[in-house]
Amino acid sequence: MLVVGELINSSRKAIAQAIANRDKDYIQELARKQAEAGADIIDVNCGTSIGEEEKVMTWLVNIVQEVVDVPLCIDSPSAEALAAGLAAHKGQALVNSITAEKQRWEEVLPLVQKYKAKVIALCMDDGGMPDSVEDRLRVAGKLVPGLVEAGIPEDDIYLDPLIKPLGVNSQYGVEALESVAALRQKYPGVHTICGLSNVSYGLPERRLLNRAFMVMCLTKGMDSFILDPLDMPLMGLLRAATALYGQDEYCLEYISAARAGKIKA
């Protein structure tokens, strides 16, 4: 199970302000807290830093890696910012993200190859967002073979089915779950991942939906999540569900987290 901590993202007002003020202490403390809470990878996104994203990405990667030993997820719609972050990163990073869109593919694939990075592959092509399970499988049929042919190991590929907000269409949750199951069946050697909070966008008490959806995704084979690791009930459910699903031998991770006070009933 892979947990990507989502909190260092400039779409959040506090982070945007911290970046603008170059508040190193605030960002480093948030990185530390996420790692201590169980994040295996920490996402860094500065997409709102218009005109200086490359410079800010380099700064973020450097200051976060000063205080945590976990790898980073270099997250940007800009290939130039991805390149800057990857150049500054020590060890193997996770790139967020590549798609089957021609321009994005041609910009990002060489970076993944050059830096031998892991990569999140969104099930999206030049036709736009996927409309069905079949649509996701069709796009994955371009992404996975293309990445493997380019020398990317299957174990370094994380397929994202693209979760849509449940508040827009009551069937989007079912569609997402069926997509995860279908992707896992067709590509058992590839990981699946999602931005967990996307499902609850626009709805009240979002954390309840996020927690329930995470457990449901686990039962369909999803093995990686981009989430808020400081949500203790969420992390507790993740540890418990992972153990119940037979993915935690002798419940060692669950027991360790409980003894460390990281999860509570």
N, C-alpha and C positions, 0 to 999 in steps of 0.2 A: 504494500500500500504506500502510495506516494502522496504527501501533503505539500501543496504549494501555498505558502502564506501570501495573501493578496493585499495586505494593508499599505504597502509603500507604493501608492498609485496616485498620481497627481490629479486624478478626477475627484479625489477626496479633498475637501477644502483645506483641512489641516495640513495635509501633505503639500498641496500647492503652495500654501503660505510658508511652510518650512523650507521648501526648495527656494522660493523667492528670497527668503531671509538667509539662505545657506545655513540653516539651523542644523548643524551636524549632530549635536547631542540628541535632539528630538528624534531624528531619523535612526540614529544608531541604537537608541533605547528601544524603539519600536522593532527594529531588526532583532535585537537580543531577546525581547519578549516573545516574538514569534518562534524563534529557534528553541527557546526554553519550553514553549508550550507544545512543541512537537512538529513544527514545520521542517520538512526535509529539504526544501528549496524555498528561497524567498524571492518573490517577484519584485522587480523594480521597473517602474513605469513613470516617465516624465513627459508624456505626450502633450501636456498643455504648455510646455515651455517653448512656445513658438519662437523660432529664430535662433535658439540656442540649445536645442534638444541634444545634439551630439556632445556638447560641452557638459551639460547637466548629467547626461547618462554616464559619462566617464567619471564625473564627481561622485554620483550615487554608487556606482559599482565599487569605487575605491574606498569610500567611507564605510559602506556596509561590510565589505570583506575585511576591514580592519578589526571588526568586533565579532564576527560569526565565522564558523568553519564550514557551514553548509554552502552548497553551490547556489547560484542565483539564476533566476529566470529573467532573461533580457527581453523586455516586453515593449514593443513599439510598432506602429504602422509605418515607421520610417526605416528604410533599409540602411540609411546612413547612421541613424542612431543605434540600430542593431550592431552595425560594424564597430562603432565606437565602444559600445558596451562589451562586445566580445573581445576586442583588442585589450581592454583593461582587465578582463576577468582572469582569475587564476584557477586553473583546472577546467573541468568540463561543465559548460553552462547548458541551460535549456533555453532554446529560442522560441519566443512567442510572437509571431507564428508564421507559418507558410500556408499558402492555399494553392488550389489548382488554377487560379487566375493567372493568365500568361505573364503579365508584368510582375506580379508578386513572386511567382515561381522563379522567374529569371533573375530577380534581384536577390532573393533570399537563399536559394539553393547553394550558390557558390560560397556564401558565408558559413552555412552549416557544414559544408565540405571542408573549407579552409580551417575552421576552428574545431572540427570533429565534435560538434555540439549535438546534444539531444534536441528534438524538435517537436513542437506541437503543430499538428497538421489539421487545419480547419476544413470541414467537409463543405467547401464552397468553391465554385468556379466562376467563370465569367457570366454565367447565367444568374448569379446572385445567391441569396440564402436558399438552403434546401427546403423543399415543400413536403417531403415525405420520407419514409424509411428508404424507399427505392432510390430516391434522389441522393441520399447520403451514401448509399452503397455504390451508386454509379460514380460519384466523385471520389470516394475512397479507392475505387478501382483505377483511378488515375494517380492518386497520391502515393499509395503504398508501393505499387510496382515501380513508379518513377523514382521514389526515394531509394528503394533497394537497389535499383539499377545504377543509381548515382553513388553507391557505396555506403549508404546509411544503414546500419544494422537494424533489423526489426525491433530489437529491444530498446533502441533509441528513438523510436517513433511513437508519438502519443496522438491518437486520433481524437479530435473534438467534434462530436456530432452537431454542435451548435444548438444550445438550449434556448428555446423561445419562452417569453413570459406567459405563464398560465393565465394571467388576467386578461390577455388578449383573446385566447381561445382555450376553452376548457379541455380540449383534446391534446394540447401541446405536451403535457406531462406524459401521457400514454405514448404519444409519438416518439418522444425522446427515449423512453424506456425500451420500446421496441427497437429503436435504432441502435442503442447500446448492445442489446442482445444479438442483433443481426451482425453488427460489426465484429463483435467478439467471436461469433461463430465462423465468420468468413476469414478473419485475420487473427487467429489465436495467439500468434507470436508478437502481436503489436498491442501496445497499451491503449486504454481509452481514458479520456480526461474531460472535465467540463468545468466551466465557471459556475459553481454551485448556485450562487445568488441570482443568476439570470432568471431562474424559474419563478422567483417570487417578486420580480420587479413590479412596482406599482400597487402591491397588495399590502394590507395591514399585517402586523405581527409576522414579518418576513422570516424571522429565524425559525418559527415553527415549520413553515413550508420547506425551508432549506434543510432542516434536520430530517424531516420525513422523506424528502426526495433523495437525500444522500443514501439512506438505508435502502430505499427501493432500487437505486442505481447499483448498489453493491450486489444485490441479489441477481442483477442482470449481467454482472461481470465487470462493471467499471472498477478500475484499480487505482485511479489517481483523481485528485480533486484540487481545484483552486478554491480556497475558502479562507474564512477568518479563523485562524487557530486560537485566537483569544476567546472564542465562544466555547467556554468549558463544557456546557451540556452537549454541544455539537461534537467536540472531540471525544467526550465520554461515549456518546453513541457510536462514533466511528470505531473506537477501540472495542466496544462490546459487540457490535455487528460483525466486525472483522473476525473476532474470536468465534462467534456463533456460526459464521460462514465457513469455518474450517481453515482460515488463513493465518492463524496465530498459534503455532505449535505449542501445545501444553499451556496455552493462554499466557505465555511469558510476557508479551508486550502489554497485555491488559493488566497483569499483576504488577509489573514494573511501574506502569503509569499510576496505578492506584496507590502503591506504596510511596511514590514520589509526590502524591497529592495533586496530580495533574488531572485526575478524573474523580468525580464524586456522584453518588446517586442523588 
